[in-house]
Each structure stands twice: as structure tokens, then as C-alpha cells.
């Protein structure tokens, strides 16, 4: 799954629930985003492994 698709999917879900979705910080190979009170690390690669993407979605649910 592309990184842009992962971010877009999370952003739409956050907007639907009226939760703030913001970038906290950027590292060399990853970004830390915050959705409400939950922080999640997203790899900065064009393609993100499907298992990793599902783990990110599960963390944010």
C-alpha cells in the first residue's frame, strides 16, 4: 500500500470522527503522527508493507 493512501485513509477517518490528525515530528526514515491522543509511527517509504499498514490502522482504532 502506498504511503499516501495510508495517510489519506487515516485522515478521512479522523475527519469523519472530528478528531485532529497532525504531524508531530519527522525522523530520517519515519514520521510520527498524532490522531487524537494516539501517536503512530509511519515509515517514510513509497510502499508500506500491507501488514505494517494494517498494524497502523489497528493502533488507531
PDBQT receptor file of N, H, CA, C and O in Angstrom, charges set to zero:
ATOM      1  N   UNK A   1       0.844  -1.161   0.000  1.00  0.00    +0.000 N 
ATOM      2  CA  UNK A   1       0.000   0.000   0.000  1.00  0.00    +0.000 C 
ATOM      3  C   UNK A   1       0.899   1.237   0.000  1.00  0.00    +0.000 C 
ATOM      4  O   UNK A   1       1.915   1.278   0.693  1.00  0.00    +0.000 OA
ATOM      5  N   UNK A   2       0.521   2.220  -0.768  1.00  0.00    +0.000 N 
ATOM      6  H   UNK A   2      -0.305   2.187  -1.332  1.00  0.00    +0.000 HD
ATOM      7  CA  UNK A   2       1.334   3.432  -0.842  1.00  0.00    +0.000 C 
ATOM      8  C   UNK A   2       1.158   4.275   0.422  1.00  0.00    +0.000 C 
ATOM      9  O   UNK A   2       0.096   4.289   1.044  1.00  0.00    +0.000 OA
ATOM     10  N   UNK A   3       2.228   4.970   0.777  1.00  0.00    +0.000 N 
ATOM     11  H   UNK A   3       3.091   4.958   0.272  1.00  0.00    +0.000 HD
ATOM     12  CA  UNK A   3       2.222   5.809   1.975  1.00  0.00    +0.000 C 
ATOM     13  C   UNK A   3       1.112   6.861   1.890  1.00  0.00    +0.000 C 
ATOM     14  O   UNK A   3       0.437   7.138   2.882  1.00  0.00    +0.000 OA
ATOM     15  N   UNK A   4       0.930   7.433   0.726  1.00  0.00    +0.000 N 
ATOM     16  H   UNK A   4       1.478   7.208  -0.080  1.00  0.00    +0.000 HD
ATOM     17  CA  UNK A   4      -0.094   8.461   0.541  1.00  0.00    +0.000 C 
ATOM     18  C   UNK A   4      -1.484   7.886   0.818  1.00  0.00    +0.000 C 
ATOM     19  O   UNK A   4      -2.328   8.556   1.412  1.00  0.00    +0.000 OA
ATOM     20  N   UNK A   5      -1.716   6.652   0.390  1.00  0.00    +0.000 N 
ATOM     21  H   UNK A   5      -1.030   6.108  -0.092  1.00  0.00    +0.000 HD
ATOM     22  CA  UNK A   5      -3.010   6.011   0.623  1.00  0.00    +0.000 C 
ATOM     23  C   UNK A   5      -3.248   5.774   2.110  1.00  0.00    +0.000 C 
ATOM     24  O   UNK A   5      -4.363   5.955   2.599  1.00  0.00    +0.000 OA
ATOM     25  N   UNK A   6      -2.204   5.369   2.827  1.00  0.00    +0.000 N 
ATOM     26  H   UNK A   6      -1.298   5.222   2.430  1.00  0.00    +0.000 HD
ATOM     27  CA  UNK A   6      -2.325   5.137   4.271  1.00  0.00    +0.000 C 
ATOM     28  C   UNK A   6      -2.701   6.445   4.968  1.00  0.00    +0.000 C 
ATOM     29  O   UNK A   6      -3.640   6.476   5.764  1.00  0.00    +0.000 OA
ATOM     30  N   UNK A   7      -1.980   7.514   4.673  1.00  0.00    +0.000 N 
ATOM     31  H   UNK A   7      -1.218   7.489   4.026  1.00  0.00    +0.000 HD
ATOM     32  CA  UNK A   7      -2.258   8.809   5.301  1.00  0.00    +0.000 C 
ATOM     33  C   UNK A   7      -3.649   9.317   4.933  1.00  0.00    +0.000 C 
ATOM     34  O   UNK A   7      -4.364   9.847   5.784  1.00  0.00    +0.000 OA
ATOM     35  N   UNK A   8      -4.030   9.157   3.680  1.00  0.00    +0.000 N 
ATOM     36  H   UNK A   8      -3.450   8.727   2.988  1.00  0.00    +0.000 HD
ATOM     37  CA  UNK A   8      -5.338   9.626   3.219  1.00  0.00    +0.000 C 
ATOM     38  C   UNK A   8      -6.464   8.872   3.936  1.00  0.00    +0.000 C 
ATOM     39  O   UNK A   8      -7.460   9.470   4.345  1.00  0.00    +0.000 OA
ATOM     40  N   UNK A   9      -6.297   7.567   4.080  1.00  0.00    +0.000 N 
ATOM     41  H   UNK A   9      -5.488   7.081   3.748  1.00  0.00    +0.000 HD
ATOM     42  CA  UNK A   9      -7.319   6.746   4.754  1.00  0.00    +0.000 C 
ATOM     43  C   UNK A   9      -7.477   7.157   6.220  1.00  0.00    +0.000 C 
ATOM     44  O   UNK A   9      -8.593   7.237   6.733  1.00  0.00    +0.000 OA
ATOM     45  N   UNK A  10      -6.358   7.414   6.882  1.00  0.00    +0.000 N 
ATOM     46  H   UNK A  10      -5.451   7.349   6.465  1.00  0.00    +0.000 HD
ATOM     47  CA  UNK A  10      -6.406   7.836   8.284  1.00  0.00    +0.000 C 
ATOM     48  C   UNK A  10      -7.017   9.229   8.397  1.00  0.00    +0.000 C 
ATOM     49  O   UNK A  10      -7.824   9.488   9.290  1.00  0.00    +0.000 OA
ATOM     50  N   UNK A  11      -6.632  10.120   7.496  1.00  0.00    +0.000 N 
ATOM     51  H   UNK A  11      -5.976   9.910   6.770  1.00  0.00    +0.000 HD
ATOM     52  CA  UNK A  11      -7.137  11.489   7.540  1.00  0.00    +0.000 C 
ATOM     53  C   UNK A  11      -8.651  11.523   7.347  1.00  0.00    +0.000 C 
ATOM     54  O   UNK A  11      -9.345  12.257   8.050  1.00  0.00    +0.000 OA
ATOM     55  N   UNK A  12      -9.164  10.746   6.414  1.00  0.00    +0.000 N 
ATOM     56  H   UNK A  12      -8.600  10.150   5.843  1.00  0.00    +0.000 HD
ATOM     57  CA  UNK A  12     -10.614  10.715   6.178  1.00  0.00    +0.000 C 
ATOM     58  C   UNK A  12     -11.359  10.171   7.392  1.00  0.00    +0.000 C 
ATOM     59  O   UNK A  12     -12.408  10.694   7.768  1.00  0.00    +0.000 OA
ATOM     60  N   UNK A  13     -10.815   9.120   8.004  1.00  0.00    +0.000 N 
ATOM     61  H   UNK A  13      -9.963   8.695   7.698  1.00  0.00    +0.000 HD
ATOM     62  CA  UNK A  13     -11.450   8.547   9.195  1.00  0.00    +0.000 C 
ATOM     63  C   UNK A  13     -11.433   9.552  10.349  1.00  0.00    +0.000 C 
ATOM     64  O   UNK A  13     -12.403   9.659  11.098  1.00  0.00    +0.000 OA
ATOM     65  N   UNK A  14     -10.331  10.283  10.487  1.00  0.00    +0.000 N 
ATOM     66  H   UNK A  14      -9.543  10.196   9.878  1.00  0.00    +0.000 HD
ATOM     67  CA  UNK A  14     -10.223  11.284  11.554  1.00  0.00    +0.000 C 
ATOM     68  C   UNK A  14     -11.216  12.422  11.327  1.00  0.00    +0.000 C 
ATOM     69  O   UNK A  14     -11.851  12.889  12.273  1.00  0.00    +0.000 OA
ATOM     70  N   UNK A  15     -11.352  12.864  10.093  1.00  0.00    +0.000 N 
ATOM     71  H   UNK A  15     -10.836  12.485   9.325  1.00  0.00    +0.000 HD
ATOM     72  CA  UNK A  15     -12.294  13.940   9.791  1.00  0.00    +0.000 C 
ATOM     73  C   UNK A  15     -13.727  13.502  10.048  1.00  0.00    +0.000 C 
ATOM     74  O   UNK A  15     -14.541  14.284  10.539  1.00  0.00    +0.000 OA
ATOM     75  N   UNK A  16     -14.039  12.253   9.716  1.00  0.00    +0.000 N 
ATOM     76  H   UNK A  16     -13.379  11.617   9.316  1.00  0.00    +0.000 HD
ATOM     77  CA  UNK A  16     -15.392  11.741   9.938  1.00  0.00    +0.000 C 
ATOM     78  C   UNK A  16     -15.732  11.710  11.425  1.00  0.00    +0.000 C 
ATOM     79  O   UNK A  16     -16.886  11.902  11.806  1.00  0.00    +0.000 OA
ATOM     80  N   UNK A  17     -14.732  11.468  12.257  1.00  0.00    +0.000 N 
ATOM     81  H   UNK A  17     -13.794  11.312  11.947  1.00  0.00    +0.000 HD
ATOM     82  CA  UNK A  17     -14.943  11.410  13.709  1.00  0.00    +0.000 C 
ATOM     83  C   UNK A  17     -14.621  12.730  14.399  1.00  0.00    +0.000 C 
ATOM     84  O   UNK A  17     -14.709  12.841  15.621  1.00  0.00    +0.000 OA
ATOM     85  N   UNK A  18     -14.251  13.723  13.608  1.00  0.00    +0.000 N 
ATOM     86  H   UNK A  18     -14.181  13.633  12.615  1.00  0.00    +0.000 HD
ATOM     87  CA  UNK A  18     -13.891  15.056  14.123  1.00  0.00    +0.000 C 
ATOM     88  C   UNK A  18     -12.738  14.995  15.122  1.00  0.00    +0.000 C 
ATOM     89  O   UNK A  18     -12.775  15.601  16.193  1.00  0.00    +0.000 OA
ATOM     90  N   UNK A  19     -11.707  14.233  14.724  1.00  0.00    +0.000 N 
ATOM     91  H   UNK A  19     -11.678  13.741  13.854  1.00  0.00    +0.000 HD
ATOM     92  CA  UNK A  19     -10.502  14.091  15.533  1.00  0.00    +0.000 C 
ATOM     93  C   UNK A  19      -9.360  14.772  14.791  1.00  0.00    +0.000 C 
ATOM     94  O   UNK A  19      -9.268  14.684  13.566  1.00  0.00    +0.000 OA
ATOM     95  N   UNK A  20      -8.498  15.447  15.528  1.00  0.00    +0.000 N 
ATOM     96  H   UNK A  20      -8.573  15.518  16.523  1.00  0.00    +0.000 HD
ATOM     97  CA  UNK A  20      -7.365  16.131  14.911  1.00  0.00    +0.000 C 
ATOM     98  C   UNK A  20      -6.306  15.120  14.482  1.00  0.00    +0.000 C 
ATOM     99  O   UNK A  20      -5.970  14.212  15.242  1.00  0.00    +0.000 OA
ATOM    100  N   UNK A  21      -5.783  15.271  13.275  1.00  0.00    +0.000 N 
ATOM    101  H   UNK A  21      -6.056  16.009  12.657  1.00  0.00    +0.000 HD
ATOM    102  CA  UNK A  21      -4.739  14.424  12.701  1.00  0.00    +0.000 C 
ATOM    103  C   UNK A  21      -3.596  15.354  12.344  1.00  0.00    +0.000 C 
ATOM    104  O   UNK A  21      -3.726  16.171  11.432  1.00  0.00    +0.000 OA
ATOM    105  N   UNK A  22      -2.458  15.240  13.062  1.00  0.00    +0.000 N 
ATOM    106  H   UNK A  22      -2.353  14.577  13.803  1.00  0.00    +0.000 HD
ATOM    107  CA  UNK A  22      -1.368  16.191  12.822  1.00  0.00    +0.000 C 
ATOM    108  C   UNK A  22      -0.012  15.510  12.882  1.00  0.00    +0.000 C 
ATOM    109  O   UNK A  22       0.162  14.477  13.527  1.00  0.00    +0.000 OA
ATOM    110  N   UNK A  23       0.943  16.119  12.191  1.00  0.00    +0.000 N 
ATOM    111  H   UNK A  23       0.802  16.958  11.667  1.00  0.00    +0.000 HD
ATOM    112  CA  UNK A  23       2.322  15.648  12.188  1.00  0.00    +0.000 C 
ATOM    113  C   UNK A  23       3.013  16.158  13.446  1.00  0.00    +0.000 C 
ATOM    114  O   UNK A  23       3.011  17.358  13.720  1.00  0.00    +0.000 OA
ATOM    115  N   UNK A  24       3.606  15.236  14.216  1.00  0.00    +0.000 N 
ATOM    116  H   UNK A  24       3.607  14.261  13.994  1.00  0.00    +0.000 HD
ATOM    117  CA  UNK A  24       4.299  15.605  15.452  1.00  0.00    +0.000 C 
ATOM    118  C   UNK A  24       5.761  15.900  15.151  1.00  0.00    +0.000 C 
ATOM    119  O   UNK A  24       6.281  16.950  15.528  1.00  0.00    +0.000 OA
ATOM    120  N   UNK A  25       6.431  14.954  14.459  1.00  0.00    +0.000 N 
ATOM    121  H   UNK A  25       6.009  14.101  14.152  1.00  0.00    +0.000 HD
ATOM    122  CA  UNK A  25       7.840  15.158  14.105  1.00  0.00    +0.000 C 
ATOM    123  C   UNK A  25       8.225  14.237  12.959  1.00  0.00    +0.000 C 
ATOM    124  O   UNK A  25       7.530  13.271  12.647  1.00  0.00    +0.000 OA
ATOM    125  N   UNK A  26       9.357  14.568  12.342  1.00  0.00    +0.000 N 
ATOM    126  H   UNK A  26       9.922  15.353  12.595  1.00  0.00    +0.000 HD
ATOM    127  CA  UNK A  26       9.894  13.769  11.245  1.00  0.00    +0.000 C 
ATOM    128  C   UNK A  26      11.273  13.270  11.620  1.00  0.00    +0.000 C 
ATOM    129  O   UNK A  26      12.092  14.013  12.162  1.00  0.00    +0.000 OA
ATOM    130  N   UNK A  27      11.520  12.017  11.328  1.00  0.00    +0.000 N 
ATOM    131  H   UNK A  27      10.855  11.414  10.888  1.00  0.00    +0.000 HD
ATOM    132  CA  UNK A  27      12.844  11.444  11.533  1.00  0.00    +0.000 C 
ATOM    133  C   UNK A  27      13.464  11.171  10.176  1.00  0.00    +0.000 C 
ATOM    134  O   UNK A  27      12.940  11.603   9.150  1.00  0.00    +0.000 OA
ATOM    135  N   UNK A  28      14.562  10.465  10.169  1.00  0.00    +0.000 N 
ATOM    136  H   UNK A  28      14.988  10.114  11.003  1.00  0.00    +0.000 HD
ATOM    137  CA  UNK A  28      15.228  10.161   8.915  1.00  0.00    +0.000 C 
ATOM    138  C   UNK A  28      14.439   9.215   8.032  1.00  0.00    +0.000 C 
ATOM    139  O   UNK A  28      14.371   9.397   6.816  1.00  0.00    +0.000 OA
ATOM    140  N   UNK A  29      13.840   8.197   8.650  1.00  0.00    +0.000 N 
ATOM    141  H   UNK A  29      13.896   8.049   9.637  1.00  0.00    +0.000 HD
ATOM    142  CA  UNK A  29      13.136   7.184   7.869  1.00  0.00    +0.000 C 
ATOM    143  C   UNK A  29      11.673   7.027   8.256  1.00  0.00    +0.000 C 
ATOM    144  O   UNK A  29      10.986   6.147   7.738  1.00  0.00    +0.000 OA
ATOM    145  N   UNK A  30      11.195   7.860   9.149  1.00  0.00    +0.000 N 
ATOM    146  H   UNK A  30      11.752   8.575   9.570  1.00  0.00    +0.000 HD
ATOM    147  CA  UNK A  30       9.809   7.739   9.576  1.00  0.00    +0.000 C 
ATOM    148  C   UNK A  30       9.259   9.089  10.020  1.00  0.00    +0.000 C 
ATOM    149  O   UNK A  30      10.000  10.049  10.228  1.00  0.00    +0.000 OA
ATOM    150  N   UNK A  31       7.935   9.131  10.159  1.00  0.00    +0.000 N 
ATOM    151  H   UNK A  31       7.333   8.351   9.990  1.00  0.00    +0.000 HD
ATOM    152  CA  UNK A  31       7.241  10.307  10.657  1.00  0.00    +0.000 C 
ATOM    153  C   UNK A  31       6.368   9.869  11.826  1.00  0.00    +0.000 C 
ATOM    154  O   UNK A  31       5.841   8.757  11.828  1.00  0.00    +0.000 OA
ATOM    155  N   UNK A  32       6.217  10.731  12.809  1.00  0.00    +0.000 N 
ATOM    156  H   UNK A  32       6.646  11.634  12.808  1.00  0.00    +0.000 HD
ATOM    157  CA  UNK A  32       5.338  10.441  13.935  1.00  0.00    +0.000 C 
ATOM    158  C   UNK A  32       4.123  11.354  13.805  1.00  0.00    +0.000 C 
ATOM    159  O   UNK A  32       4.250  12.578  13.775  1.00  0.00    +0.000 OA
ATOM    160  N   UNK A  33       2.946  10.738  13.729  1.00  0.00    +0.000 N 
ATOM    161  H   UNK A  33       2.843   9.744  13.753  1.00  0.00    +0.000 HD
ATOM    162  CA  UNK A  33       1.686  11.454  13.594  1.00  0.00    +0.000 C 
ATOM    163  C   UNK A  33       0.856  11.224  14.840  1.00  0.00    +0.000 C 
ATOM    164  O   UNK A  33       1.009  10.210  15.522  1.00  0.00    +0.000 OA
ATOM    165  N   UNK A  34      -0.022  12.166  15.134  1.00  0.00    +0.000 N 
ATOM    166  H   UNK A  34      -0.146  12.989  14.580  1.00  0.00    +0.000 HD
ATOM    167  CA  UNK A  34      -0.905  12.036  16.281  1.00  0.00    +0.000 C 
ATOM    168  C   UNK A  34      -2.344  12.162  15.809  1.00  0.00    +0.000 C 
ATOM    169  O   UNK A  34      -2.704  13.092  15.087  1.00  0.00    +0.000 OA
ATOM    170  N   UNK A  35      -3.155  11.206  16.233  1.00  0.00    +0.000 N 
ATOM    171  H   UNK A  35      -2.863  10.450  16.819  1.00  0.00    +0.000 HD
ATOM    172  CA  UNK A  35      -4.579  11.202  15.914  1.00  0.00    +0.000 C 
ATOM    173  C   UNK A  35      -5.319  11.166  17.243  1.00  0.00    +0.000 C 
ATOM    174  O   UNK A  35      -5.403  10.121  17.888  1.00  0.00    +0.000 OA
ATOM    175  N   UNK A  36      -5.852  12.304  17.645  1.00  0.00    +0.000 N 
ATOM    176  H   UNK A  36      -5.783  13.153  17.121  1.00  0.00    +0.000 HD
ATOM    177  CA  UNK A  36      -6.447  12.393  18.977  1.00  0.00    +0.000 C 
ATOM    178  C   UNK A  36      -5.344  12.313  20.014  1.00  0.00    +0.000 C 
ATOM    179  O   UNK A  36      -4.447  13.156  20.036  1.00  0.00    +0.000 OA
ATOM    180  N   UNK A  37      -5.404  11.297  20.880  1.00  0.00    +0.000 N 
ATOM    181  H   UNK A  37      -6.132  10.612  20.862  1.00  0.00    +0.000 HD
ATOM    182  CA  UNK A  37      -4.362  11.106  21.895  1.00  0.00    +0.000 C 
ATOM    183  C   UNK A  37      -3.356  10.037  21.500  1.00  0.00    +0.000 C 
ATOM    184  O   UNK A  37      -2.362   9.838  22.199  1.00  0.00    +0.000 OA
ATOM    185  N   UNK A  38      -3.595   9.356  20.405  1.00  0.00    +0.000 N 
ATOM    186  H   UNK A  38      -4.402   9.519  19.837  1.00  0.00    +0.000 HD
ATOM    187  CA  UNK A  38      -2.755   8.236  19.992  1.00  0.00    +0.000 C 
ATOM    188  C   UNK A  38      -1.687   8.686  19.007  1.00  0.00    +0.000 C 
ATOM    189  O   UNK A  38      -1.986   9.355  18.017  1.00  0.00    +0.000 OA
ATOM    190  N   UNK A  39      -0.440   8.317  19.281  1.00  0.00    +0.000 N 
ATOM    191  H   UNK A  39      -0.197   7.773  20.084  1.00  0.00    +0.000 HD
ATOM    192  CA  UNK A  39       0.659   8.605  18.358  1.00  0.00    +0.000 C 
ATOM    193  C   UNK A  39       0.999   7.336  17.596  1.00  0.00    +0.000 C 
ATOM    194  O   UNK A  39       0.967   6.236  18.148  1.00  0.00    +0.000 OA
ATOM    195  N   UNK A  40       1.325   7.504  16.323  1.00  0.00    +0.000 N 
ATOM    196  H   UNK A  40       1.351   8.397  15.875  1.00  0.00    +0.000 HD
ATOM    197  CA  UNK A  40       1.662   6.363  15.484  1.00  0.00    +0.000 C 
ATOM    198  C   UNK A  40       2.844   6.739  14.596  1.00  0.00    +0.000 C 
ATOM    199  O   UNK A  40       2.948   7.873  14.127  1.00  0.00    +0.000 OA
ATOM    200  N   UNK A  41       3.726   5.782  14.372  1.00  0.00    +0.000 N 
ATOM    201  H   UNK A  41       3.642   4.861  14.752  1.00  0.00    +0.000 HD
ATOM    202  CA  UNK A  41       4.891   5.985  13.519  1.00  0.00    +0.000 C 
ATOM    203  C   UNK A  41       4.584   5.423  12.142  1.00  0.00    +0.000 C 
ATOM    204  O   UNK A  41       4.164   4.274  12.007  1.00  0.00    +0.000 OA
ATOM    205  N   UNK A  42       4.799   6.246  11.118  1.00  0.00    +0.000 N 
ATOM    206  H   UNK A  42       5.141   7.180  11.228  1.00  0.00    +0.000 HD
ATOM    207  CA  UNK A  42       4.567   5.822   9.740  1.00  0.00    +0.000 C 
ATOM    208  C   UNK A  42       5.895   5.875   8.999  1.00  0.00    +0.000 C 
ATOM    209  O   UNK A  42       6.545   6.920   8.970  1.00  0.00    +0.000 OA
ATOM    210  N   UNK A  43       6.307   4.757   8.398  1.00  0.00    +0.000 N 
ATOM    211  H   UNK A  43       5.779   3.908   8.422  1.00  0.00    +0.000 HD
ATOM    212  CA  UNK A  43       7.559   4.748   7.645  1.00  0.00    +0.000 C 
ATOM    213  C   UNK A  43       7.492   5.716   6.463  1.00  0.00    +0.000 C 
ATOM    214  O   UNK A  43       6.439   5.885   5.850  1.00  0.00    +0.000 OA
ATOM    215  N   UNK A  44       8.598   6.335   6.157  1.00  0.00    +0.000 N 
ATOM    216  H   UNK A  44       9.454   6.198   6.656  1.00  0.00    +0.000 HD
ATOM    217  CA  UNK A  44       8.643   7.261   5.033  1.00  0.00    +0.000 C 
ATOM    218  C   UNK A  44       9.200   6.523   3.809  1.00  0.00    +0.000 C 
ATOM    219  O   UNK A  44      10.335   6.745   3.387  1.00  0.00    +0.000 OA
ATOM    220  N   UNK A  45       8.377   5.654   3.265  1.00  0.00    +0.000 N 
ATOM    221  H   UNK A  45       7.455   5.473   3.607  1.00  0.00    +0.000 HD
ATOM    222  CA  UNK A  45       8.715   4.912   2.054  1.00  0.00    +0.000 C 
ATOM    223  C   UNK A  45       7.540   5.050   1.101  1.00  0.00    +0.000 C 
ATOM    224  O   UNK A  45       6.409   5.273   1.532  1.00  0.00    +0.000 OA
ATOM    225  N   UNK A  46       7.802   4.919  -0.183  1.00  0.00    +0.000 N 
ATOM    226  H   UNK A  46       8.721   4.737  -0.533  1.00  0.00    +0.000 HD
ATOM    227  CA  UNK A  46       6.698   4.981  -1.143  1.00  0.00    +0.000 C 
ATOM    228  C   UNK A  46       5.707   3.857  -0.894  1.00  0.00    +0.000 C 
ATOM    229  O   UNK A  46       4.497   4.079  -0.876  1.00  0.00    +0.000 OA
ATOM    230  N   UNK A  47       6.218   2.664  -0.704  1.00  0.00    +0.000 N 
ATOM    231  H   UNK A  47       7.202   2.484  -0.719  1.00  0.00    +0.000 HD
ATOM    232  CA  UNK A  47       5.376   1.493  -0.457  1.00  0.00    +0.000 C 
ATOM    233  C   UNK A  47       5.529   1.054   0.994  1.00  0.00    +0.000 C 
ATOM    234  O   UNK A  47       6.643   0.918   1.500  1.00  0.00    +0.000 OA
ATOM    235  N   UNK A  48       4.405   0.835   1.652  1.00  0.00    +0.000 N 
ATOM    236  H   UNK A  48       3.500   0.945   1.241  1.00  0.00    +0.000 HD
ATOM    237  CA  UNK A  48       4.397   0.327   3.021  1.00  0.00    +0.000 C 
ATOM    238  C   UNK A  48       3.826  -1.081   2.976  1.00  0.00    +0.000 C 
ATOM    239  O   UNK A  48       2.804  -1.325   2.333  1.00  0.00    +0.000 OA
ATOM    240  N   UNK A  49       4.482  -1.997   3.655  1.00  0.00    +0.000 N 
ATOM    241  H   UNK A  49       5.312  -1.799   4.177  1.00  0.00    +0.000 HD
ATOM    242  CA  UNK A  49       4.040  -3.380   3.707  1.00  0.00    +0.000 C 
ATOM    243  C   UNK A  49       2.591  -3.439   4.200  1.00  0.00    +0.000 C 
ATOM    244  O   UNK A  49       2.207  -2.686   5.095  1.00  0.00    +0.000 OA
ATOM    245  N   UNK A  50       1.791  -4.334   3.616  1.00  0.00    +0.000 N 
ATOM    246  H   UNK A  50       2.104  -4.946   2.889  1.00  0.00    +0.000 HD
ATOM    247  CA  UNK A  50       0.381  -4.465   3.991  1.00  0.00    +0.000 C 
ATOM    248  C   UNK A  50       0.209  -4.780   5.479  1.00  0.00    +0.000 C 
ATOM    249  O   UNK A  50      -0.698  -4.260   6.128  1.00  0.00    +0.000 OA
ATOM    250  N   UNK A  51       1.077  -5.627   6.007  1.00  0.00    +0.000 N 
ATOM    251  H   UNK A  51       1.814  -6.050   5.480  1.00  0.00    +0.000 HD
ATOM    252  CA  UNK A  51       0.986  -5.996   7.420  1.00  0.00    +0.000 C 
ATOM    253  C   UNK A  51       1.274  -4.787   8.302  1.00  0.00    +0.000 C 
ATOM    254  O   UNK A  51       0.611  -4.584   9.319  1.00  0.00    +0.000 OA
ATOM    255  N   UNK A  52       2.257  -3.989   7.914  1.00  0.00    +0.000 N 
ATOM    256  H   UNK A  52       2.796  -4.154   7.088  1.00  0.00    +0.000 HD
ATOM    257  CA  UNK A  52       2.585  -2.769   8.656  1.00  0.00    +0.000 C 
ATOM    258  C   UNK A  52       1.420  -1.786   8.604  1.00  0.00    +0.000 C 
ATOM    259  O   UNK A  52       1.063  -1.186   9.618  1.00  0.00    +0.000 OA
ATOM    260  N   UNK A  53       0.829  -1.622   7.427  1.00  0.00    +0.000 N 
ATOM    261  H   UNK A  53       1.118  -2.109   6.603  1.00  0.00    +0.000 HD
ATOM    262  CA  UNK A  53      -0.307  -0.708   7.273  1.00  0.00    +0.000 C 
ATOM    263  C   UNK A  53      -1.481  -1.146   8.146  1.00  0.00    +0.000 C 
ATOM    264  O   UNK A  53      -2.112  -0.314   8.798  1.00  0.00    +0.000 OA
ATOM    265  N   UNK A  54      -1.773  -2.432   8.163  1.00  0.00    +0.000 N 
ATOM    266  H   UNK A  54      -1.261  -3.108   7.634  1.00  0.00    +0.000 HD
ATOM    267  CA  UNK A  54      -2.869  -2.935   8.998  1.00  0.00    +0.000 C 
ATOM    268  C   UNK A  54      -2.568  -2.723  10.480  1.00  0.00    +0.000 C 
ATOM    269  O   UNK A  54      -3.475  -2.440  11.263  1.00  0.00    +0.000 OA
ATOM    270  N   UNK A  55      -1.302  -2.858  10.867  1.00  0.00    +0.000 N 
ATOM    271  H   UNK A  55      -0.565  -3.088  10.231  1.00  0.00    +0.000 HD
ATOM    272  CA  UNK A  55      -0.914  -2.595  12.253  1.00  0.00    +0.000 C 
ATOM    273  C   UNK A  55      -1.132  -1.142  12.636  1.00  0.00    +0.000 C 
ATOM    274  O   UNK A  55      -1.560  -0.843  13.751  1.00  0.00    +0.000 OA
ATOM    275  N   UNK A  56      -0.836  -0.240  11.710  1.00  0.00    +0.000 N 
ATOM    276  H   UNK A  56      -0.488  -0.482  10.805  1.00  0.00    +0.000 HD
ATOM    277  CA  UNK A  56      -1.056   1.194  11.945  1.00  0.00    +0.000 C 
ATOM    278  C   UNK A  56      -2.546   1.462  12.128  1.00  0.00    +0.000 C 
ATOM    279  O   UNK A  56      -2.944   2.176  13.049  1.00  0.00    +0.000 OA
ATOM    280  N   UNK A  57      -3.371   0.888  11.249  1.00  0.00    +0.000 N 
ATOM    281  H   UNK A  57      -3.047   0.307  10.501  1.00  0.00    +0.000 HD
ATOM    282  CA  UNK A  57      -4.818   1.093  11.338  1.00  0.00    +0.000 C 
ATOM    283  C   UNK A  57      -5.376   0.526  12.640  1.00  0.00    +0.000 C 
ATOM    284  O   UNK A  57      -6.246   1.134  13.265  1.00  0.00    +0.000 OA
ATOM    285  N   UNK A  58      -4.877  -0.633  13.045  1.00  0.00    +0.000 N 
ATOM    286  H   UNK A  58      -4.171  -1.127  12.538  1.00  0.00    +0.000 HD
ATOM    287  CA  UNK A  58      -5.338  -1.264  14.282  1.00  0.00    +0.000 C 
ATOM    288  C   UNK A  58      -4.977  -0.413  15.495  1.00  0.00    +0.000 C 
ATOM    289  O   UNK A  58      -5.775  -0.281  16.423  1.00  0.00    +0.000 OA
ATOM    290  N   UNK A  59      -3.788   0.156  15.490  1.00  0.00    +0.000 N 
ATOM    291  H   UNK A  59      -3.140   0.049  14.736  1.00  0.00    +0.000 HD
ATOM    292  CA  UNK A  59      -3.351   1.011  16.595  1.00  0.00    +0.000 C 
ATOM    293  C   UNK A  59      -4.264   2.224  16.748  1.00  0.00    +0.000 C 
ATOM    294  O   UNK A  59      -4.537   2.666  17.864  1.00  0.00    +0.000 OA
ATOM    295  N   UNK A  60      -4.726   2.753  15.637  1.00  0.00    +0.000 N 
ATOM    296  H   UNK A  60      -4.504   2.394  14.730  1.00  0.00    +0.000 HD
ATOM    297  CA  UNK A  60      -5.530   3.974  15.671  1.00  0.00    +0.000 C 
ATOM    298  C   UNK A  60      -7.016   3.734  15.923  1.00  0.00    +0.000 C 
ATOM    299  O   UNK A  60      -7.756   4.695  16.135  1.00  0.00    +0.000 OA
ATOM    300  N   UNK A  61      -7.471   2.501  15.907  1.00  0.00    +0.000 N 
ATOM    301  H   UNK A  61      -6.870   1.720  15.735  1.00  0.00    +0.000 HD
ATOM    302  CA  UNK A  61      -8.905   2.233  16.115  1.00  0.00    +0.000 C 
ATOM    303  C   UNK A  61      -9.347   2.430  17.519  1.00  0.00    +0.000 C 
ATOM    304  O   UNK A  61     -10.523   2.240  17.829  1.00  0.00    +0.000 OA
TER     305      UNK A  61
